Amino acid sequence: MISFDADVHGTRSVIALAEKLGAAYDHIRGRELVNEIALFTEYGGMFTTPGEVRRRSDLIVLVGDLPAVHHDLILSWASAPADLADKQSRRWFHLKANRSVPDNTGTDEVSRKVKATALSAEGASLGTAVALLRAGLAGRRAAVSLANLDKLRKALAEAAFPVFVFSGNAEEPMSLAMLQGLVADLNKAKRAGSLFLPADDDAWGAVLTCVWATGFPPRTGFPGGAPVYDPRRWDIERMLREKEADLHLWISARDGASPAKRSGIPLVALARTASPMPGAAVTISVAAPGIDHDSVSYSSRIGTFRAARASAPSDRPEIAGVVRELAEALPC
C-alpha cells in the first residue's frame, strides 16, 4: 500500500506504480480529504471559479471557518470592484456557528475586515445554521431564529450573482450537502453559485490528478488490474491498524512530515531528509516540489494548475523520478 503527498508528476508516478503492483494508494491527508471528496462523489453541486467571484459576484456569503491560506484571496475581492456586475459594490455576510471556543483560523477577523453581517443562531453549530438558513429562505418555520436572516433575504432579492464561499467541514460533512441544496433552491429563481476552497491546495491538486488519471480520487486500488475506488477499503490508516498489507511505501517531501508509528509492517520512506526515517527499513531522500525543483501544482487563487519555479534548486532527486525507477526495477 502507498500513502503519498506529491505534485502532479509525483502523483502520476505513484498511480503507475500502484497499477503495476496491484496496490492501493491514499493521500497522507486522506482523513481530511474524505469529506471534501464526498461532496463531489456523493452529492455534487453548483460551483464557480475565483475569477467569476472577483469580477461578477455582488453578494458573497462566507460559510464557516476558511483556512488562513485563503484569507488574502478573500480580502483581495474586498479591495477590487465587481467590474462585470451591474453593481460594482459588494455586500458581505458570514454564516457561522455560534460557539464559545475561539476561532483559530482567523476567519472572524477577515469577516470584520470585509464588514460582513453575521448570520448565526444561539447555540447552533454550522450545520444547524445552514439548515436554519435554507429553511428560513424557503419560508419554513423553525424553533430557533437565525440572526439577520431578513437582511440576507433582502440582499439576495437585490443581488445578480450571490456566491457562497466554503471549505471542507470535517466535523459536520452533511452541512456541505445542505449548502448545495440551498444554492440549488436559489437557482430556481436566479443565478447563484458556490466556491470551494480546499483545506490544502497541494492535496486537492493530487485529488484532481488522480481523478483525471483513473476516474477516481485517492483511496483507490488495483486488486484486479482495473482501478477500484473504495473510501473505506483503501483507507491506509485502517489498513495499517488492521494489518491488511505486507509493505507500506510512504512518500512526502514536506518538511516535518513523518509516517504514523505502526508495528509489524515494513516501511519504505521517501522523504526530504538527510537522515534515516525512524522505523523505516529503507529511507530515500527526495526533493520538495516548488523548492528543490520546478513543479506543477493546484492554486485556489486561479482555480486551476500552475507551474512553479524552484525557490532553492538542489540536486535531490524528484519523487516522480525515484518512483519510476522503483517501478522499472520490479520484475513484474
Buried (B, 14 or more C-beta within 10 A) or exposed (E): BBBBBBBBBBBBBBBBBBBBBEBBBBBBBBEBBBBBBBBBEEBEBBBBBBEBBBBBBBBBBBBBBBBEBBBEBBEEBBEEBBEBBEEEEBBBBBBBBBEEEEBEBEBBEBBEEBEBBBBBBEEBBBBBBBBBBBBBBEEEEBEEEBBBBEEBEEBBEEBBBBBBBBBBBEEBBBBBBBBBBBBBEBEEEEBBBBBBBBBBBBBBBBBBBBBEBBEBBBBBBBEEEEBBBEBEBBBBBEBBEEEBBEEBBBBBBBEEBBBBEBEEBEBBBBBBBEEEBEBBEEBBBBBBBBBBBBBBBBBBBEBEBEEBEBEEEEEBBBBBBBBBEBBEEEEE
